[in-house]
Structure formats: C-alpha cells, structure tokens
Amino acid sequence: MSLKDRWFAEELMDSDALDQATYDAVMADLARVNRVTLAARPTMAFLKRIARGRDSLRILDVGFGDGDMLRRIERWATRAGIAVELVGIDINPRSAEAARRHTPPGSTIRWRTGDYEEMGRGWDAVISSLVAHHMTHAQLIAFLRWMEGHAAAWFVNDLHRHGFAHRGFPLLARIARWHPMVRHDGTLSVARSFRPADWRALLAEAGIAEARVVRAFPFRLCVERRWTGAR
C-alpha cells in the first residue's frame, strides 16, 4: 500500500484486551527500540536549550508508556544540577504499572493515569514521544491547542512517514528479536505517522504560527514551540 496518505489501522498494543504481562514486555522492547534508534536525542536537545540559564524545570510527559523518557530526563537533570518536577500522564492504566516497575527507588517522578486535560497550566515544557500518530485528527488538533495554552514550551517527538523506515523497521526488529507485537506495531506506526506538509497543515488548523517542524536522524519528525516567557 502507498504511504502517500496516513494509515489509520489500529495498533495491537492499543487493545483493551492486552494483559499486563504482555504490555510490560512490549513496553520494555519499545524502550530498547528507542535506545537503538536514538529516539530521545531530539527531546533531550530541546530540553537542554530551554534549560539554559535556569535552575529548575516543571515538565509534563503526555503518553509516557513505560516512562523511559522521564527517567532519562531525571538522570540528566541530576547531573546538570537542575531541580525538576517530572510528571507523566497516560490514559492507559497499564502504563503506570509498567513505569513503576521500571523506575528505580528514590526517583521523584510522579506517574498519573488519566487525561492530559486534567493537568492544569504552568508547565515549563510539555513533551510527548510516539503519541501523536495514535491520535485522531480532532484529538491532535485539540492536543496542540492545549499545549499552546498551558505550557511555556512544548515538543512533539514522532516518526517520519518514509518508505525506507517502513521497509527497514521489520527487518531490524526481526534481527533484534523484539516482541512480534513491536515488529507489527512499529511498522504500522511509520505508516500512521506524518510528513512535514501534514504538520504544517495541522499547525495552521490549530492556529499556531510559530512552531517549527524539525527532522531528526533517523526518521524522526518533531515539532517544537518555544516561548520567551512562561504561561
């Protein structure tokens, strides 16, 4: 099938029937995928830019999965001497269970289950990783507008809908012996993701003129919005 337009098939990991043990195994392998594909790098680069000259940050991660991104941020902030309030919100209750199991004792990250709209204002940064392509068009427009109104800065880290990535990921997943669900959903995720023109149209519809669409190696397409003052 062509990748000219986004695909909208449901991913297996989104099923309500998925048991906790399988979900944990899939999340653990997805964290490995993210490490191999350098998934955190663009988000971390963004946070390091907005942290310049600051000694504290309040960060919300929407759709945190197993929490790997926030744990990485916590380690970086500790090394950098930056005080951070880190909160993850995920609509799937299995995510909080997985994140708590994978988070070391002593961490101050708070894992919440629910809707991001419940999280209020005043965030220095709202981030998400591999969440946008799971949303419907209407949900994504609403999410962009919510971030614009509730955070001083925000960053969407997602995939680039690209033929090479679509063909190559299942081969990489097979070689790495990742969970079959990761192989299936990862390939589908590429097909469900975006191209630069998609993001420009979404931002225009959301009424956001100053966000930047940024490519990151390998096959990441991110959107960042930086403010000069807090909201």
MARFIPA-574038 format. One line per 2 residues: number of its first residue (from 1); for each residue x, y, z of N, C-alpha, C, O. Coordinates in steps of 0.05 Angstrom, whole numbers. Each point is the difference from the previous one (the first is absolute). Last residue first. Example, Ala and Ser with C-alpha at 12.3 -4.5 7.8 and 13.67 -1.06 7.14 Angstrom:
# MARFIPA-574038
2 = 257,-45,142,16,24,1,-15,22,14,10,22,4  -4,-137,-5,-18,24,0,18,24,0,21,0,13
***
This chain:
# MARFIPA-574038
231 = 76,611,614,-29,3,-1,-13,-6,27,-24,1,3  128,40,-34,-17,-23,9,-29,7,-3,-9,23,-1
229 = 87,16,-66,-9,3,28,-19,-23,7,-10,-14,-18  51,20,-67,19,16,14,-8,4,29,17,9,17
227 = -38,-98,-81,-9,27,8,22,16,13,19,-12,11  -29,-77,-84,14,12,23,-11,28,4,-4,15,-19
225 = -18,-115,-34,-10,27,5,13,11,24,-3,-10,22  11,-77,-100,8,13,25,-12,28,0,-2,14,-20
223 = -1,-120,-29,-11,27,-1,7,14,26,-6,-11,22  44,-79,-88,-7,12,26,-12,28,-5,5,13,-20
221 = 27,-113,-26,-11,25,-8,-13,13,24,-20,-10,11  95,-75,-40,-17,14,19,-10,26,-11,15,14,-14
219 = 50,-84,-23,-29,-1,-7,-18,10,23,-21,-12,6  119,1,25,-9,-10,-26,-31,0,-1,-13,-12,17
217 = 57,93,0,9,-26,-8,-4,-20,23,5,8,23  -65,83,-44,22,-11,17,7,-28,-9,-18,-16,-6
215 = -42,115,-23,8,-28,-6,23,-8,18,18,17,6  -99,60,7,29,-6,1,4,-30,-7,-12,-17,13
213 = -61,108,-10,1,-28,-7,29,-7,-4,13,12,-17  -59,72,77,19,-10,-20,-3,-30,-4,-2,-15,19
211 = -65,104,17,13,-26,6,17,-8,-24,-5,8,-23  -54,72,30,28,2,5,15,-26,7,23,0,6
209 = -121,19,-25,16,10,-23,30,-3,5,15,0,-20  -117,-42,48,26,4,12,20,7,-23,6,-17,-17
207 = -104,-11,16,5,28,4,27,6,13,3,20,14  -46,-105,-47,-1,5,29,5,30,7,-3,8,23
205 = 8,-38,-113,-28,-5,9,-2,6,30,-21,10,9  107,-6,-47,-17,22,-11,-29,-3,10,-12,20,8
203 = 72,-89,13,6,25,16,-17,23,-10,-9,16,16  2,-97,-64,-11,-3,27,5,26,17,-18,9,14
201 = 57,-14,-100,-29,2,-2,-13,-1,28,-19,15,6  111,-31,-12,-6,29,-6,-30,4,-2,-9,21,9
199 = 40,-109,3,2,16,24,-6,30,-6,-12,13,17  12,-73,-90,-21,-7,19,1,18,24,-21,11,9
197 = 91,-5,-71,-24,14,-9,-24,-7,18,-18,18,4  101,-63,12,0,28,7,-25,15,-8,-10,17,15
195 = -5,-118,5,20,13,-17,-1,30,6,-20,9,11  -12,-102,51,-4,25,-15,23,6,-18,22,-11,1
193 = -69,-86,44,13,24,8,-2,22,-21,-17,-2,-18  -12,-93,16,-19,17,13,11,28,6,-15,18,8
191 = 69,-89,-44,-21,6,-20,-21,19,11,-13,14,-15  81,-44,72,12,16,-21,-21,8,-20,-1,23,-9
189 = -25,-82,76,4,27,10,12,18,-21,-8,23,-2  -1,-116,-14,-25,14,-4,2,29,9,-11,18,-12
187 = 84,-75,28,-3,4,-29,-26,16,-6,1,18,-17  14,-42,106,20,19,-9,-2,6,-29,3,23,-9
185 = -58,-90,47,-9,27,6,20,21,-8,-8,22,-9  30,-115,-4,-25,8,-14,-7,29,4,-4,15,-19
183 = 78,-49,67,6,-1,-29,-25,9,-16,3,16,-19  -13,-26,111,17,23,-6,6,2,-29,-1,21,-13
181 = -43,-97,44,-18,23,0,14,26,-5,-10,18,-13  60,-99,22,-15,1,-25,-19,23,-2,-5,11,-21
179 = 94,-4,81,-26,-12,3,-15,2,-27,0,21,-12  104,-17,3,-19,15,16,-27,-15,-1,-5,-16,-18
177 = 97,-3,-23,-18,-18,15,-18,14,19,-5,-9,23  73,42,-90,3,5,28,-17,-18,18,2,0,24
175 = -8,-6,-120,28,-5,8,5,3,30,14,-15,13  -99,37,-48,5,-29,-1,28,-7,8,5,-19,15
173 = -29,110,-21,-14,-13,23,4,-30,0,3,-12,21  31,63,-93,15,6,24,-13,-15,24,14,-11,16
171 = -60,6,-97,25,-15,-2,17,4,25,11,-19,11  -92,68,-20,-5,-29,6,25,-17,-2,3,-20,14
169 = 5,114,-36,-5,-6,29,-5,-29,5,11,-11,18  3,51,-108,23,-8,16,-6,-8,28,14,-17,11
167 = -78,51,-77,10,-26,-9,22,-10,19,2,-24,4  -40,108,14,-22,-19,0,9,-28,-9,-9,-20,11
165 = 69,94,-14,-6,-8,28,-21,-22,1,1,-18,16  18,55,-100,23,-16,10,-5,-9,28,6,-23,7
163 = -72,80,-47,1,-27,-11,23,-17,11,-4,-23,5  -44,103,50,21,-2,-20,1,-29,-9,0,-19,16
161 = -44,93,57,-12,-21,-18,17,-2,-25,-2,17,-18  32,13,119,-3,10,-27,-10,-22,-18,12,-21,-2
159 = -26,36,114,13,-13,-22,-4,15,-26,-19,16,-3  21,30,104,-15,-21,-13,16,-10,-25,23,8,-4
157 = -30,66,93,20,-18,-12,-15,-23,-13,-12,-16,14  -8,121,26,-12,-25,-10,21,-15,-15,11,9,-20
155 = -16,77,96,16,-15,-20,-14,-27,-6,-5,-16,18  -3,125,34,-9,-28,-4,15,-12,-23,10,13,-18
153 = -19,77,96,13,-11,-24,-11,-28,-3,-8,-13,20  -29,68,45,18,20,-10,14,-9,-25,8,16,-17
151 = -108,-51,46,28,-4,5,17,23,-12,-8,12,-19  -90,-24,12,6,-8,27,29,-4,6,7,-6,23
149 = -54,31,-109,-12,16,21,9,-7,28,-7,15,19  38,-62,-97,4,28,-6,-10,18,23,11,21,5
147 = -29,-114,-4,28,6,7,6,30,-4,14,12,17  -99,-41,-44,3,-2,29,29,7,9,4,15,18
145 = -24,-21,-110,-11,24,12,2,0,30,5,21,12  23,-98,-58,17,23,-7,-10,25,13,15,16,11
143 = -69,-92,-2,24,-2,15,19,23,-5,12,11,18  -91,-19,-69,-6,8,27,25,-1,18,4,18,17
141 = 3,-49,-105,-4,29,0,-6,10,28,11,20,8  -4,-112,-18,26,12,-3,-3,31,-1,17,14,12
139 = -95,-68,-9,15,-2,25,26,15,-2,9,13,20  -61,-21,-98,-13,19,19,15,0,27,4,21,12
137 = 24,-83,-78,5,27,-9,-11,20,21,15,19,8  9,-111,33,-16,8,-23,7,28,-7,13,15,15
135 = 61,-75,36,-23,17,3,-16,3,-26,12,-2,-22  74,-44,36,-22,-16,11,-26,16,1,-22,-12,4
133 = 106,50,-31,-12,-17,-21,-21,-19,9,-14,-12,-16  61,70,78,-16,15,-19,-13,-17,-21,-23,4,-7
131 = 87,-35,75,-27,2,8,-18,12,-22,-23,-9,-4  124,-5,17,-15,-21,-14,-29,-2,10,-11,-22,2
129 = 57,86,56,16,-15,-18,-16,-24,-10,-10,-16,15  3,122,38,-12,-26,-6,19,-14,-20,14,13,-15
127 = -20,79,91,13,-16,-21,-17,-25,-5,-16,-8,17  18,114,32,-16,-24,-4,13,-15,-23,6,11,-21
125 = 31,70,93,0,-15,-25,-19,-23,1,-2,-14,21  2,80,46,22,12,-16,3,-14,-26,7,12,-20
123 = -100,-3,76,22,-18,-7,21,15,-15,-6,16,-18  -84,15,52,24,7,15,24,-19,-6,20,1,15
121 = -131,-25,-15,19,18,-13,26,1,15,4,-14,20  -79,-72,-22,3,28,7,21,15,-15,12,-11,-19
119 = -49,-86,18,26,7,13,5,29,5,21,7,11  -95,-62,-56,-3,2,29,24,13,13,-1,5,24
117 = -3,-30,-117,-15,25,5,-6,5,29,-7,22,8  49,-103,-43,19,23,3,-15,26,7,11,18,12
115 = -50,-115,17,1,17,-24,18,24,5,-1,12,21  15,-108,32,-22,18,-6,4,16,-25,17,-8,-17
113 = 47,-39,98,-17,-12,-20,-24,18,-5,-14,8,19  123,5,19,-29,5,3,-15,-15,-22,10,-2,-23
111 = 92,11,79,-14,-13,-22,-30,2,5,-11,-9,20  107,62,12,-27,-8,7,-14,-11,-25,0,13,-21
109 = 109,-2,59,-20,2,-22,-27,-9,10,-2,-20,14  89,21,34,-22,17,8,-21,4,-22,-18,17,2
107 = 95,-98,31,-9,18,-21,-24,17,11,-16,-10,16  56,-62,34,12,26,3,-8,20,-21,4,24,4
105 = -1,-129,-26,-8,13,25,14,27,3,23,4,-10  -39,-39,-90,15,-7,24,-10,14,25,-12,21,-2
103 = -44,-54,-88,12,24,12,14,-6,26,-11,-13,17  -44,-47,-73,26,5,-13,15,24,11,21,7,-9
101 = -108,-36,41,17,-24,1,28,6,-11,19,-11,9  -87,77,-15,9,-4,28,19,-23,3,19,1,15
99 = -59,15,-100,20,20,7,10,-3,28,24,3,6  -94,-60,-38,26,-6,-12,21,20,8,23,-8,6
97 = -110,24,24,10,-25,12,28,-7,-11,18,-6,15  -65,78,-53,10,7,27,12,-24,14,20,2,14
95 = -61,-15,-98,25,15,-3,11,7,28,24,-3,4  -109,-39,-17,22,-19,0,27,14,-2,21,-11,8
93 = -106,57,-14,9,-6,28,23,-19,1,14,-1,20  -40,75,-97,0,-30,3,10,-7,28,23,6,7
91 = -24,84,-40,-28,-9,3,-2,-30,5,-21,-9,9  101,79,21,-6,-19,-21,-28,-11,4,-8,-7,23
89 = 90,82,15,-29,-5,-2,-5,-19,-24,9,6,-22  78,33,91,-9,-14,-24,-30,-5,2,-10,-8,22
87 = 90,78,24,-26,-13,2,-6,-13,-27,2,12,-21  80,43,82,-6,-17,-23,-25,-15,5,-3,-15,20
85 = 69,101,14,-25,-13,7,-9,-15,-24,-7,13,-21  110,24,51,-22,-6,-18,-24,-12,14,2,-16,18
83 = 101,72,-9,-23,-11,15,-23,-4,-19,-8,19,-14  115,-19,-10,-25,14,-4,-22,-14,16,-4,-24,-2
81 = 102,1,-14,-6,17,23,-26,16,-4,-2,22,11  47,-90,-69,2,28,-7,-6,18,23,4,25,-2
79 = -11,-121,9,28,7,-8,3,30,-4,21,11,6  -108,-41,12,17,-5,24,29,7,-7,13,14,16
77 = -75,-12,-86,-4,23,18,18,-3,25,10,20,10  -12,-92,-72,14,24,-11,-2,23,19,20,14,5
75 = -68,-92,18,29,-4,2,16,24,-10,19,8,12  -113,-6,-22,8,2,28,30,-4,4,13,14,15
73 = -50,-27,-101,0,29,7,9,3,29,15,18,7  -29,-105,-37,24,11,-13,3,30,7,22,9,6
71 = -100,-53,22,24,-10,16,26,11,-12,18,8,15  -98,12,-61,3,15,25,22,-10,17,13,16,14
69 = -30,-63,-94,8,27,-6,4,17,26,19,14,3  -53,-105,0,28,2,-5,10,28,-5,22,8,9
67 = -113,-50,14,13,21,15,30,4,-7,13,15,15  -85,-73,-54,12,-13,24,17,20,15,13,-7,20
65 = -85,50,-77,7,-28,-6,11,-14,25,-15,-4,19  -20,99,-34,28,-7,7,8,-29,-5,23,-6,1
63 = -96,84,-21,3,-26,-13,27,-12,5,14,-7,-19  -8,103,39,-26,-10,-7,3,-26,-16,13,-1,-20
61 = 46,63,93,3,-18,-22,-27,-13,-5,-11,-14,17  52,108,34,-21,-20,-2,5,-16,-25,3,11,-22
59 = 57,60,93,-4,-14,-26,-22,-21,2,-1,-15,19  59,104,28,-24,-15,5,-9,-13,-26,-9,15,-18
57 = 107,28,61,-19,-4,-22,-23,-17,10,3,-18,16  93,81,18,-22,-18,5,-18,-1,-24,-1,18,-16
55 = 79,37,22,8,-20,19,-23,-19,7,3,-17,18  33,82,-108,-21,-6,20,11,-21,19,18,-15,-6
53 = 27,50,-74,-4,22,18,-21,-5,21,-8,18,15  1,-82,-95,23,19,3,-7,23,17,-20,14,-4
51 = -39,-88,-26,10,1,28,23,20,4,8,5,22  -52,-26,-107,-17,17,17,9,1,29,-9,18,15
49 = 59,-71,-77,-1,28,-10,-18,17,18,8,22,7  -2,-114,10,26,13,7,0,29,-9,11,18,13
47 = -84,-73,-37,-1,7,28,26,14,9,-1,18,17  -4,-50,-106,-20,22,4,1,9,30,0,24,5
45 = 51,-99,-29,12,24,-11,-18,24,5,9,22,6  -42,-106,17,20,9,19,13,25,-10,6,18,16
43 = -67,-59,-74,-14,11,24,20,10,20,-4,22,11  37,-65,-88,-11,26,-6,-15,12,23,1,25,4
41 = 39,-113,9,19,21,-5,-13,27,-7,8,21,11  -48,-111,7,-1,21,21,17,24,-8,-4,22,11
39 = -1,-103,-66,-25,14,1,0,24,19,-14,20,-5  79,-90,-37,7,27,10,-25,18,4,2,24,-5
37 = 5,-121,-21,-7,20,-20,5,29,9,-8,19,-13  24,-94,72,14,-7,-25,-4,22,-21,18,6,-15
35 = -66,1,96,29,4,5,16,-5,-26,18,16,-7  -111,-31,6,6,28,3,29,6,4,11,20,-9
33 = -42,-110,8,-2,12,-27,8,29,1,16,10,-17  -23,-54,98,24,-8,-14,0,12,-28,21,9,-10
31 = -98,4,61,22,16,11,27,-7,-13,16,18,-5  -90,-69,-18,-2,26,-12,22,19,11,10,17,-15
29 = -19,-102,53,13,-2,-27,-2,27,-14,18,8,-14  -61,-15,97,29,-3,4,14,-1,-27,22,11,-3
27 = -116,-8,2,12,25,9,30,-1,3,15,18,-7  -62,-98,-11,0,17,-24,12,27,7,17,11,-15
25 = -29,-71,85,20,-10,-18,2,17,-25,23,6,-9  -91,14,72,26,6,11,23,-9,-19,19,14,-4
23 = -108,-36,-20,5,29,-2,27,7,11,15,16,-13  -44,-104,24,7,5,-28,7,29,-4,19,7,-14
21 = -50,-30,99,27,-12,-5,9,4,-28,23,7,-5  -111,22,32,22,17,11,27,-12,-6,19,15,-7
19 = -101,-35,-61,6,-4,28,24,15,9,17,8,-17  -92,15,-62,28,-8,4,5,-3,30,-6,18,16
17 = -77,13,-60,2,-28,8,28,-9,6,4,-23,9  -31,109,-45,-7,-1,29,3,-29,11,2,-4,24
15 = 55,47,-109,-23,-16,7,-5,-1,30,19,-3,16  55,44,-68,-22,18,9,-24,-16,9,-19,12,10
13 = 98,-51,-50,6,7,28,-22,19,11,-1,4,24  1,-33,-116,-7,-22,18,3,8,29,-16,-8,17
11 = -9,80,-94,24,-16,8,-8,-20,21,-18,5,16  -45,40,-98,6,-1,28,25,-17,6,4,-21,-12
9 = -24,78,-81,-5,-26,13,8,1,29,19,15,7  -12,54,-80,-15,4,25,-8,-26,13,-18,0,17
7 = 94,54,-91,-17,-23,5,-14,4,27,10,15,17  28,64,-88,2,-15,25,-18,-24,1,-22,1,-11
5 = 58,34,-84,-18,10,21,4,-17,25,10,-23,-2  48,5,-68,-7,28,-7,-17,13,21,4,23,8
3 = 34,-115,-18,4,17,24,-6,29,-6,6,17,17  -42,-117,-63,14,25,-2,2,14,27,-17,-2,17
1 = 11,-107,-31,-17,24,0,17,25,0,23,0,10
***
